[in-house]
Amino acid sequence: MHVVRNKKKLIARVRRVRGQVEAVERALLEDEGCEAVVRTIVAARGAISALAAEVLCEHIEEHLGARRVPADERAAAATELAQILRRFLG
């Protein structure tokens, strides 16, 4: 639910990611040097990482940190988070 609640903020981040990826494409199409291409790739990776961090942090705060969430639901959310982190970092 927190993803829906923060949809505008997340969509703005997705648009930044799109802009960064388009910059990588432009750098390649314009035959920019290796350093410039790598720099744009790093920026795109940073934008993706920032988007993932935003969603993951909201997940932690909403599903693991909230006292109103029952222990069994928190345990399930922790397991889900561990699986997500394995995919993201693996």
Secondary structure, 3 states (H helix, E strand, C coil): CHHHHCHHHHHHHHHHHHHHHHHHHHHHHCCCCHHHHHHHHHHHHHHHHHHHHHHHHHHHHHHHCCCCCCHHHHHHHHHHHHHHHHHHHC
